[in-house]
Amino acid sequence: MTIHDRIRASVANYSSELRALSHDIHAHPEVGYQEFHAAQVTTELLERHGFVVERGIAGLATAFRATKGSGSLRVSFCVEFDALPDVGHACGHNIIAASSVGAALALADVADDVNVTVVVFGTPCEEGGGGKIDIINAGFFDDIHASLMVHPWPTERLAATCLAVVAFDVTFYGKEAHASAAPWEGVNAVDALTITQVAVALLRQQLRPGDQIHHMVREGGSYANIIPAKAVAQFMCRSVSSERLAELRERVDKCFQAAALATGTTYDINVLGHEFSHMESDVELLALYREAAESLGRSFAMDDAGEALPTISTDMANVSLVTPSIHPLIKIDAGGASNHQPAFAAACVTESADAAVTDGSIALALTAANAATHPSLRQRLLAGQR
């Protein structure tokens, strides 16, 4: 049997375990940094198949590194397993976890033949926190030569437009007063938030392409007859690069300053998690992934037609700036739903989702094996060149 045949056979051999892992994680949704069940069942599966597991890496209770093999080329697969509040696994991280584990198991079965060490990273809180960045900062990616994962999506795409992003809460502080008897004694924090909303809405007219601002109100008073002394909103700013994002943040901060000045309030900003960077997909690795995925019957017609790329943000982007990486989107039949919708969560444990786990496992493992046996690409990866 060829290396390719052995990888396919390995994934077929593990398919029932991978499907069970995907469904188990989906049935036990856990938000970021609380993925205790998901981390346990994932590491237990890896240990059953000979991986050496280190738990709690980078100071994160649910992060882990699992390793097998002793080859000179170190290839990592990233496991995501956090769910979203309220809607559960509406971004399909159960599929990501199972496909990364499947790819790792299959590649480990041929590791000696292609001279690789297989590494699996359990990466908590992709949805806003950025566990991969903690793992980067702790040095765990320093000896990784390539990092791979796939992400479920309603369409098949090789990549997305991945924007740098930062999330933060802004809190305005005022002073309570009786809203009828003595409103002049109050300082209305909700007024400050309202002015902020208007200022940001007007600012959007002058934003550069690729700049985005989103927000939601977390807290806005308790009773209509009390001048609200506190108002809280969560904001997200995105842009095409970290440099552009810093410029956008400065413009948004001025909206807060203007609101505070106009209302006599004060405010503070609490950054939530890490700032995610833009992504730089490795072109050669992506070409190998496409070849592998097409061999499984998947098509990238939308890419070939030059259709607009979907826009996302992910902490895998930060990984791409320290080691060659890919983050292709693998199609599941979501019945017209898109990520972060309840219907997409339901689609992530269907027959189509299970097929994405299988195909994702094979395509990622084939990509890694082909990279390891491609002389010039292997040399570039070993040299740490992106």
Summary of the structure (lengths in Angstrom):
residues: 386
radius of gyration: 23.0
end to end distance: 32.6
largest distance: 85.5
contacts: 1409
relative contact order: 0.18
helix: 44%
strand: 22%
